[in-house]
Amino acid sequence: MNISIQGLNKIYPNGYQALTDVNLEISEGMFGLLGPNGAGKSSLMRILVTLMKPSSGQVFVNGKDASKNRDYVRSMLGYLPQDFSFFSNLRTHEFLDYAARLAGMNSRRKRSQAVDHMLEEVGLFDVRSRKAGKLSGGMKRRLGIAQALINEPKIIIVDEPTTGLDPEERIRFRNLLARLSSQDVIIILSTHIVADISSTCEHMALLNRGQVAFTGSPEELIRQAQNHVWSIYVTEKEYVEVNQKYQVVATVMMNDGWKVTVVGDEVEGYEAEPIAPNLEHAYVYFVEHTMKNSHSYQS
């Protein structure tokens, strides 16, 4: 399984350019697409699932042009859009059965088994008879996840999947994707939540203003932030100054002041010590500093 994205551009009728010369190679396993809101992630997802055509450029799935082989792509696709919707009057199991039929599962027995299995996987089995419109926000999101996975797709594309999920639900979902990624599937996880990428993805891309700013592993992105993350102890007055001068990523109140974590090329005027960055630090550093340059980095 392979997805090749070549020279992709998307310009909307109002002139807004959502994607600019996007080039990516995505193979089996978990691939994270990280970027701030408005970076172009959803536009890219909609093109990948053949719901929208690019202005120029091509997407190849196993060597086949996706725009000319939409049925082929959709036959192996599971998709959870950011704005997932459903039929409110259907019961939870009925909606999932309907999604399974749309995915081509014609055997009633196999559909029934698949529905019960997925409801168990996403923690909705106990509410299988509740109408979908009566589910909580987190449960609705889990139902969306279930419909994306019901037909055991070979390509799974999920756009902001953990939005609205509590920490326990988010962990459950990440563990589910991690299990699936060990099989011969491609999973593309588009998100602005750094923890979703750091705990699941071996490969990733960073999208900003419609352009690919980084491709590589999360570890490689973290290495880019070495010696650019600082811990500072400051007084209350200094805390205000630090917030104005630097990008603060964490704050802890101490008895005699504040312990502040900032990202920056250097820190002047304060007693600061460099600390080992994590992916969130690296992401903020890359957005605030590296992305201000016109060039991008690819490992």
NUROKOL-785398 format. One record per residue: residue number from 1; residue in one letter; x, y, z of N, C-alpha, C in turn. Coordinates in steps of 0.02 Angstrom, whole numbers, plus 50000, padded with zeros to 5 digits. Layout:
<sites>
    n  res   n.c1   n.c2   n.c3  ca.c1  ca.c2  ca.c3   c.c1   c.c2   c.c3
  NUM    A      X      Y      Z      X      Y      Z      X      Y      Z
...
</sites>
This chain:
<sites>
    n  res   n.c1   n.c2   n.c3  ca.c1  ca.c2  ca.c3   c.c1   c.c2   c.c3
    1    M  50042  49941  50000  50000  50000  50000  50044  50062  50000
    2    N  50026  50109  49957  50065  50171  49953  50021  50227  49926
    3    I  50029  50286  49955  49997  50346  49930  50051  50396  49912
    4    S  50050  50420  49850  50099  50469  49827  50063  50533  49808
    5    I  50080  50587  49841  50050  50653  49829  50101  50696  49794
    6    Q  50084  50719  49734  50134  50752  49692  50109  50820  49668
    7    G  50144  50872  49690  50131  50940  49666  50060  50964  49676
    8    L  50030  50948  49733  49959  50962  49744  49947  51035  49762
    9    N  49900  51065  49726  49878  51134  49740  49803  51136  49743
   10    K  49777  51178  49789  49704  51188  49792  49691  51262  49802
   11    I  49656  51291  49752  49635  51360  49755  49559  51362  49752
   12    Y  49527  51391  49802  49454  51394  49804  49429  51451  49759
   13    P  49364  51448  49741  49337  51499  49695  49346  51571  49718
   14    N  49351  51581  49785  49361  51649  49810  49434  51672  49806
   15    G  49477  51629  49778  49547  51646  49770  49592  51623  49826
   16    Y  49563  51595  49879  49604  51571  49935  49642  51508  49916
   17    Q  49707  51509  49926  49748  51450  49910  49759  51410  49973
   18    A  49725  51353  49977  49728  51311  50036  49789  51265  50037
   19    L  49812  51244  49977  49870  51200  49972  49917  51226  49918
   20    T  49982  51222  49932  50031  51246  49885  50087  51195  49875
   21    D  50088  51164  49817  50142  51118  49798  50157  51066  49852
   22    V  50106  51029  49872  50114  50978  49924  50139  50914  49893
   23    N  50195  50888  49920  50224  50825  49898  50236  50781  49960
   24    L  50205  50722  49959  50213  50676  50015  50211  50604  49990
   25    E  50249  50561  50024  50246  50489  50012  50224  50456  50077
   26    I  50169  50418  50073  50141  50387  50133  50135  50312  50121
   27    S  50165  50274  50165  50163  50201  50160  50126  50171  50219
   28    E  50125  50105  50224  50087  50070  50276  50110  50091  50345
   29    G  50062  50092  50391  50075  50113  50459  50038  50178  50475
   30    M  50056  50208  50530  50023  50269  50553  50061  50330  50531
   31    F  50027  50375  50495  50058  50437  50471  50020  50495  50502
   32    G  50056  50539  50536  50026  50596  50568  50032  50659  50527
   33    L  49977  50695  50520  49977  50760  50486  49960  50812  50538
   34    L  50010  50851  50555  50004  50899  50610  50007  50970  50583
   35    G  49968  51014  50614  49969  51083  50593  49916  51123  50628
   36    P  49924  51188  50633  49874  51230  50665  49809  51232  50625
   37    N  49756  51255  50657  49693  51263  50621  49703  51311  50562
   38    G  49675  51292  50505  49683  51333  50445  49746  51318  50405
   39    A  49781  51264  50423  49844  51248  50389  49832  51215  50322
   40    G  49771  51190  50309  49757  51156  50246  49747  51081  50254
   41    K  49746  51058  50317  49740  50986  50329  49674  50957  50302
   42    S  49619  50990  50318  49554  50964  50296  49547  50965  50220
   43    S  49574  51016  50188  49572  51018  50114  49610  50958  50085
   44    L  49668  50943  50114  49707  50886  50091  49669  50821  50102
   45    M  49637  50813  50160  49599  50753  50175  49542  50743  50125
   46    R  49507  50796  50109  49450  50791  50063  49473  50772  49993
   47    I  49532  50795  49974  49560  50774  49909  49579  50701  49910
   48    L  49609  50679  49965  49632  50609  49970  49573  50560  49967
   49    V  49516  50580  49995  49458  50535  49995  49413  50546  49934
   50    T  49437  50584  49886  49405  50597  49821  49339  50636  49827
   51    L  49330  50674  49881  49271  50717  49888  49282  50785  49855
   52    M  49344  50800  49840  49360  50865  49810  49419  50856  49763
   53    K  49417  50893  49707  49471  50888  49659  49524  50942  49673
   54    P  49587  50926  49663  49638  50977  49669  49637  51025  49610
   55    S  49663  51085  49620  49669  51132  49564  49723  51108  49515
   56    S  49775  51077  49542  49827  51046  49501  49864  50996  49544
   57    G  49903  50954  49511  49938  50901  49548  49898  50837  49547
   58    Q  49928  50784  49575  49897  50718  49572  49908  50680  49638
   59    V  49861  50634  49650  49867  50586  49704  49864  50516  49674
   60    F  49914  50475  49690  49915  50406  49666  49907  50359  49725
   61    V  49863  50311  49718  49853  50259  49768  49873  50193  49736
   62    N  49926  50163  49762  49953  50102  49731  49967  50111  49657
   63    G  49990  50171  49640  50008  50186  49571  49951  50208  49527
   64    K  49890  50208  49553  49831  50228  49513  49811  50300  49530
   65    D  49797  50338  49479  49776  50408  49487  49708  50408  49523
   66    A  49706  50437  49583  49645  50436  49623  49587  50471  49590
   67    S  49601  50525  49553  49547  50562  49521  49515  50523  49464
   68    K  49550  50475  49436  49523  50435  49381  49500  50366  49405
   69    N  49512  50351  49468  49495  50285  49495  49462  50293  49563
   70    R  49409  50334  49565  49377  50350  49628  49345  50288  49660
   71    D  49314  50246  49621  49283  50186  49649  49335  50140  49681
   72    Y  49392  50134  49648  49447  50093  49675  49470  50120  49743
   73    V  49479  50186  49747  49502  50216  49810  49449  50208  49864
   74    R  49387  50222  49847  49334  50220  49897  49319  50149  49922
   75    S  49334  50099  49880  49322  50030  49900  49366  50008  49958
   76    M  49422  50041  49968  49468  50022  50021  49474  50075  50075
   77    L  49427  50122  50076  49434  50182  50117  49386  50182  50177
   78    G  49413  50203  50234  49373  50221  50293  49388  50293  50310
   79    Y  49336  50334  50318  49347  50406  50325  49304  50434  50381
   80    L  49336  50472  50425  49301  50510  50477  49316  50583  50466
   81    P  49267  50621  50438  49279  50693  50428  49273  50731  50493
   82    Q  49299  50791  50493  49296  50833  50552  49223  50850  50570
   83    D  49182  50858  50519  49111  50877  50530  49066  50817  50519
   84    F  49082  50761  50549  49044  50699  50542  48971  50709  50563
   85    S  48924  50684  50521  48853  50688  50536  48821  50620  50527
   86    F  48760  50612  50553  48727  50546  50551  48651  50558  50553
   87    F  48613  50503  50549  48541  50506  50553  48520  50500  50626
   88    S  48496  50555  50654  48483  50559  50726  48431  50509  50750
   89    N  48383  50492  50707  48329  50449  50728  48346  50374  50726
   90    L  48403  50357  50696  48424  50287  50696  48456  50271  50763
   91    R  48444  50210  50786  48479  50187  50846  48553  50176  50828
   92    T  48594  50176  50879  48666  50172  50868  48685  50112  50825
   93    H  48658  50053  50842  48675  49993  50803  48645  49996  50732
   94    E  48587  50029  50725  48556  50035  50659  48598  50080  50614
   95    F  48623  50135  50641  48665  50179  50600  48728  50143  50578
   96    L  48759  50106  50624  48820  50071  50607  48807  50016  50556
   97    D  48749  49983  50561  48730  49933  50511  48720  49966  50444
   98    Y  48690  50025  50443  48681  50063  50380  48748  50081  50350
   99    A  48796  50103  50392  48863  50120  50368  48897  50059  50338
  100    A  48886  50001  50370  48916  49939  50345  48888  49920  50276
  101    R  48823  49931  50268  48792  49916  50202  48819  49963  50148
  102    L  48827  50025  50165  48855  50072  50117  48927  50053  50099
  103    A  48962  50022  50146  49031  50001  50134  49035  49936  50095
  104    G  48977  49907  50077  48978  49848  50035  48972  49782  50072
  105    M  48955  49784  50136  48947  49722  50175  48874  49698  50166
  106    N  48865  49649  50122  48798  49627  50103  48769  49572  50147
  107    S  48813  49535  50180  48790  49480  50223  48764  49508  50289
  108    R  48700  49494  50305  48671  49520  50367  48707  49491  50428
  109    R  48726  49428  50425  48760  49397  50482  48828  49429  50493
  110    K  48866  49440  50439  48931  49471  50447  48926  49543  50470
  111    R  48874  49578  50446  48864  49647  50468  48848  49649  50542
  112    S  48806  49604  50565  48787  49602  50636  48848  49589  50680
  113    Q  48891  49542  50658  48951  49528  50696  48999  49588  50696
  114    A  49005  49620  50638  49050  49677  50632  49025  49736  50674
  115    V  48959  49747  50674  48930  49802  50713  48943  49792  50787
  116    D  48928  49732  50812  48939  49718  50883  49013  49725  50902
  117    H  49056  49701  50858  49128  49706  50871  49151  49778  50876
  118    M  49129  49820  50828  49151  49889  50829  49121  49928  50887
  119    L  49059  49912  50905  49029  49945  50963  49067  49929  51027
  120    E  49091  49868  51031  49134  49849  51088  49200  49887  51086
  121    E  49230  49891  51027  49295  49923  51019  49293  49997  51041
  122    V  49239  50031  51025  49235  50103  51040  49196  50118  51103
  123    G  49176  50066  51139  49143  50076  51204  49072  50099  51199
  124    L  49035  50077  51147  48966  50098  51138  48917  50040  51141
  125    F  48940  49981  51158  48896  49923  51155  48837  49930  51204
  126    D  48849  49960  51262  48797  49967  51312  48743  50016  51292
  127    V  48758  50058  51242  48708  50107  51219  48688  50093  51146
  128    R  48694  50030  51126  48682  50012  51056  48610  50026  51035
  129    S  48563  50027  51083  48492  50039  51066  48472  50112  51075
  130    R  48518  50153  51097  48503  50224  51106  48505  50259  51038
  131    K  48457  50305  51026  48458  50342  50963  48521  50384  50958
  132    A  48549  50386  50897  48613  50421  50888  48609  50493  50909
  133    G  48552  50525  50898  48544  50595  50917  48544  50607  50992
  134    K  48536  50554  51031  48534  50560  51104  48602  50545  51136
  135    L  48651  50529  51095  48718  50515  51122  48752  50579  51143
  136    S  48799  50574  51191  48839  50631  51211  48887  50649  51154
  137    G  48918  50708  51160  48964  50730  51108  49021  50681  51098
  138    G  49050  50656  51152  49104  50608  51147  49082  50542  51116
  139    M  49021  50520  51134  48994  50458  51106  48981  50465  51031
  140    K  48957  50523  51010  48946  50535  50939  49011  50530  50900
  141    R  49065  50557  50930  49130  50554  50898  49153  50481  50893
  142    R  49140  50442  50945  49159  50372  50943  49119  50333  50891
  143    L  49055  50353  50882  49015  50321  50830  49043  50337  50761
  144    G  49067  50398  50753  49100  50416  50690  49162  50374  50677
  145    I  49200  50362  50729  49259  50320  50724  49239  50249  50703
  146    A  49186  50224  50734  49163  50156  50719  49142  50149  50646
  147    Q  49106  50199  50619  49083  50193  50550  49142  50197  50501
  148    A  49196  50230  50521  49255  50234  50477  49292  50167  50474
  149    L  49284  50127  50527  49323  50064  50532  49281  50002  50519
  150    I  49216  50009  50507  49171  49952  50506  49187  49902  50452
  151    N  49213  49924  50395  49225  49877  50339  49297  49855  50334
  152    E  49335  49861  50389  49406  49842  50390  49443  49872  50331
  153    P  49443  49938  50324  49473  49970  50266  49549  49964  50265
  154    K  49578  49969  50205  49650  49967  50197  49681  50037  50202
  155    I  49639  50088  50193  49661  50157  50202  49612  50190  50250
  156    I  49637  50215  50306  49596  50247  50356  49618  50319  50363
  157    I  49572  50365  50351  49588  50436  50354  49542  50468  50405
  158    V  49571  50496  50457  49531  50526  50510  49554  50598  50521
  159    D  49506  50643  50520  49519  50715  50523  49496  50741  50591
  160    E  49544  50761  50633  49532  50785  50701  49488  50734  50739
  161    P  49510  50672  50745  49466  50619  50772  49454  50625  50847
  162    T  49499  50656  50885  49491  50656  50957  49458  50721  50983
  163    T  49437  50764  50938  49401  50824  50959  49337  50804  50995
  164    G  49328  50829  51055  49268  50814  51094  49274  50752  51138
  165    L  49331  50716  51133  49340  50658  51175  49375  50676  51240
  166    D  49355  50644  51295  49390  50656  51357  49456  50616  51356
  167    P  49501  50628  51405  49567  50595  51403  49563  50519  51398
  168    E  49517  50488  51434  49511  50415  51432  49490  50392  51363
  169    E  49441  50427  51333  49418  50409  51266  49473  50419  51215
  170    R  49513  50473  51223  49567  50487  51177  49619  50430  51178
  171    I  49635  50407  51238  49683  50352  51244  49655  50289  51213
  172    R  49591  50275  51225  49559  50216  51196  49565  50217  51119
  173    F  49551  50276  51090  49553  50282  51018  49624  50274  50992
  174    R  49673  50305  51025  49743  50299  51002  49766  50226  51006
  175    N  49745  50190  51058  49763  50120  51064  49731  50078  51009
  176    L  49670  50096  50990  49636  50060  50936  49673  50071  50870
  177    L  49692  50132  50856  49729  50146  50794  49797  50112  50795
  178    A  49829  50110  50853  49894  50078  50858  49889  50004  50841
  179    R  49835  49971  50864  49826  49900  50848  49814  49892  50772
  180    L  49775  49935  50744  49761  49931  50672  49823  49943  50630
  181    S  49867  49988  50653  49926  50006  50614  49976  49950  50609
  182    S  49970  49898  50651  50014  49841  50646  49995  49795  50589
  183    Q  49937  49808  50558  49914  49769  50501  49936  49804  50437
  184    D  49918  49775  50380  49939  49803  50315  49891  49858  50294
  185    V  49892  49913  50332  49847  49969  50317  49886  50034  50322
  186    I  49858  50085  50289  49882  50153  50295  49833  50191  50339
  187    I  49857  50223  50391  49815  50265  50433  49843  50335  50432
  188    I  49802  50382  50410  49822  50452  50409  49782  50489  50463
  189    L  49818  50515  50511  49787  50548  50568  49802  50623  50563
  190    S  49750  50662  50547  49757  50734  50540  49733  50768  50604
  191    T  49775  50809  50634  49758  50837  50699  49799  50899  50714
  192    H  49775  50939  50761  49816  50993  50789  49835  50976  50861
  193    I  49817  50916  50884  49832  50894  50952  49897  50854  50950
  194    V  49950  50882  50977  50017  50852  50970  50020  50783  51002
  195    A  49985  50773  51058  49989  50708  51092  49963  50651  51049
  196    D  49916  50665  51004  49890  50613  50960  49944  50587  50913
  197    I  49991  50630  50895  50045  50612  50849  50102  50578  50888
  198    S  50121  50607  50944  50180  50585  50980  50173  50514  51005
  199    S  50112  50493  51021  50103  50427  51052  50088  50372  51001
  200    T  50077  50389  50937  50054  50338  50890  50093  50335  50825
  201    C  50121  50391  50802  50146  50395  50733  50222  50389  50729
  202    E  50244  50346  50682  50315  50340  50669  50338  50390  50616
  203    H  50292  50412  50574  50308  50461  50521  50256  50516  50523
  204    M  50276  50575  50503  50231  50632  50507  50251  50686  50458
  205    A  50204  50732  50447  50217  50792  50409  50187  50850  50448
  206    L  50218  50907  50441  50194  50968  50472  50172  51016  50418
  207    L  50109  51034  50420  50079  51077  50369  50066  51146  50399
  208    N  50085  51198  50363  50072  51266  50386  50059  51311  50326
  209    R  50003  51347  50328  49984  51392  50274  49984  51356  50207
  210    G  49961  51293  50208  49953  51255  50147  50016  51224  50119
  211    Q  50072  51231  50155  50135  51204  50131  50163  51152  50180
  212    V  50199  51103  50152  50233  51055  50194  50297  51087  50221
  213    A  50300  51096  50286  50358  51128  50318  50407  51076  50345
  214    F  50383  51015  50357  50427  50963  50383  50398  50895  50366
  215    T  50441  50848  50348  50422  50778  50344  50478  50737  50376
  216    G  50458  50685  50411  50508  50643  50445  50475  50609  50504
  217    S  50515  50590  50552  50490  50558  50612  50479  50610  50666
  218    P  50436  50596  50716  50429  50642  50772  50496  50655  50807
  219    E  50537  50602  50810  50603  50610  50843  50647  50660  50806
  220    E  50642  50660  50740  50682  50707  50701  50658  50779  50712
  221    L  50593  50789  50717  50567  50855  50732  50590  50879  50800
  222    I  50590  50833  50848  50614  50850  50916  50687  50870  50915
  223    R  50727  50835  50874  50799  50852  50871  50809  50924  50845
  224    Q  50762  50947  50803  50768  51015  50777  50761  51067  50833
  225    A  50730  51047  50888  50718  51095  50943  50769  51089  50999
  226    Q  50819  51046  50991  50871  51040  51042  50904  51108  51053
  227    N  50914  51124  51118  50946  51188  51138  50904  51249  51120
  228    H  50839  51238  51110  50794  51294  51097  50735  51294  51144
  229    V  50737  51253  51196  50684  51251  51246  50717  51265  51313
  230    W  50687  51312  51352  50719  51337  51412  50672  51337  51471
  231    S  50701  51324  51529  50664  51330  51592  50689  51392  51629
  232    I  50643  51435  51649  50661  51498  51682  50622  51504  51747
  233    Y  50657  51524  51801  50625  51542  51863  50619  51618  51866
  234    V  50558  51643  51873  50546  51715  51870  50500  51738  51926
  235    T  50504  51802  51943  50457  51832  51990  50392  51847  51953
  236    E  50341  51868  51990  50277  51884  51958  50285  51940  51907
  237    K  50324  51991  51924  50335  52047  51877  50372  52022  51815
  238    E  50423  51981  51825  50461  51954  51768  50418  51908  51724
  239    Y  50370  51874  51756  50327  51828  51719  50290  51865  51663
  240    V  50265  51924  51678  50230  51964  51627  50278  51982  51571
  241    E  50339  52000  51588  50389  52019  51538  50406  51959  51493
  242    V  50415  51902  51524  50433  51841  51487  50379  51824  51436
  243    N  50315  51830  51457  50259  51815  51411  50258  51862  51351
  244    Q  50284  51922  51360  50286  51969  51304  50346  51957  51258
  245    K  50400  51928  51285  50461  51920  51246  50466  51852  51212
  246    Y  50439  51800  51244  50450  51732  51220  50384  51693  51214
  247    Q  50387  51639  51177  50330  51594  51170  50330  51546  51230
  248    V  50283  51555  51276  50279  51513  51336  50238  51451  51320
  249    V  50265  51392  51337  50229  51330  51324  50206  51295  51388
  250    A  50232  51316  51446  50211  51286  51509  50227  51333  51566
  251    T  50183  51334  51617  50193  51377  51675  50174  51338  51738
  252    V  50217  51341  51789  50204  51309  51853  50215  51361  51908
  253    M  50165  51371  51951  50173  51419  52006  50215  51389  52062
  254    M  50265  51426  52085  50308  51405  52139  50295  51450  52200
  255    N  50324  51432  52256  50314  51472  52317  50341  51542  52309
  256    D  50397  51549  52274  50429  51614  52269  50427  51642  52198
  257    G  50382  51617  52156  50378  51643  52088  50348  51592  52041
  258    W  50376  51590  51980  50350  51547  51928  50406  51509  51894
  259    K  50391  51447  51876  50435  51408  51833  50404  51406  51764
  260    V  50438  51436  51716  50410  51445  51649  50453  51408  51598
  261    T  50420  51372  51552  50454  51341  51496  50440  51381  51434
  262    V  50494  51402  51399  50486  51443  51339  50526  51412  51282
  263    V  50508  51430  51221  50548  51410  51164  50578  51472  51132
  264    G  50639  51466  51109  50673  51522  51078  50745  51504  51062
  265    D  50775  51542  51017  50844  51528  50999  50891  51541  51058
  266    E  50875  51592  51097  50914  51606  51158  50871  51647  51205
  267    V  50889  51647  51268  50853  51684  51319  50902  51732  51353
  268    E  50885  51795  51352  50930  51846  51380  50896  51882  51438
  269    G  50935  51898  51489  50910  51937  51545  50878  51897  51600
  270    Y  50878  51830  51594  50849  51787  51646  50895  51728  51657
  271    E  50889  51698  51715  50928  51637  51730  50891  51578  51699
  272    A  50915  51556  51643  50881  51503  51605  50927  51444  51594
  273    E  50897  51385  51592  50935  51325  51577  50900  51286  51523
  274    P  50937  51259  51474  50905  51220  51421  50879  51154  51449
  275    I  50822  51132  51422  50794  51067  51443  50780  51026  51380
  276    A  50773  50961  51390  50760  50915  51334  50689  50928  51307
  277    P  50682  50941  51243  50616  50955  51214  50574  50892  51205
  278    N  50509  50901  51207  50464  50848  51184  50432  50871  51119
  279    L  50385  50832  51092  50358  50848  51026  50317  50913  51028
  280    E  50283  50926  51083  50245  50988  51088  50291  51048  51086
  281    H  50346  51045  51124  50396  51099  51121  50421  51109  51050
  282    A  50438  51053  51018  50466  51056  50950  50416  51086  50901
  283    Y  50353  51067  50908  50301  51093  50864  50295  51169  50872
  284    V  50292  51192  50934  50286  51264  50946  50347  51301  50920
  285    Y  50406  51272  50932  50467  51304  50908  50467  51308  50832
  286    F  50448  51254  50799  50448  51252  50727  50398  51303  50698
  287    V  50339  51307  50729  50288  51355  50705  50312  51426  50716
  288    E  50340  51440  50774  50358  51509  50792  50423  51532  50760
  289    H  50467  51486  50743  50532  51507  50718  50547  51482  50648
  290    T  50554  51416  50640  50574  51389  50575  50525  51408  50521
  291    M  50460  51406  50535  50410  51420  50484  50409  51493  50463
  292    K  50441  51537  50502  50443  51607  50481  50490  51617  50422
  293    N  50534  51568  50412  50576  51569  50352  50537  51541  50294
  294    S  50555  51557  50235  50518  51535  50175  50531  51463  50157
  295    H  50588  51435  50180  50604  51366  50160  50574  51317  50210
  296    S  50569  51255  50189  50544  51201  50232  50600  51152  50243
  297    Y  50588  51106  50291  50639  51055  50306  50609  50988  50294
  298    Q  50646  50945  50262  50626  50875  50252  50685  50831  50269
  299    S  50672  50781  50311  50725  50734  50331  50736  50682  50277
</sites>
